[in-house]
Amino acid sequence: MKTHSAPSTAAKGSDLAETGTNDNTPAIAGVAAALIAAGGGTALAVHRRKTRHTA
């Protein structure tokens, strides 16, 4: 019994996905953290402002 196997795609080299980290990852993470902190601060300020005027 003879089995047929598909040719390996690793032999081509150019069809493989790139792995590893990107050089922009720390910058993107920093910007994301800053936006989350700014949004949280804004939400807190709006909440305090609303409760101060209604009380």
Summary of the structure (lengths in Angstrom):
residues: 55
radius of gyration: 26.2
end to end distance: 85.4
largest distance: 85.4
contacts: 69
relative contact order: 0.07
helix: 60%
strand: 0%
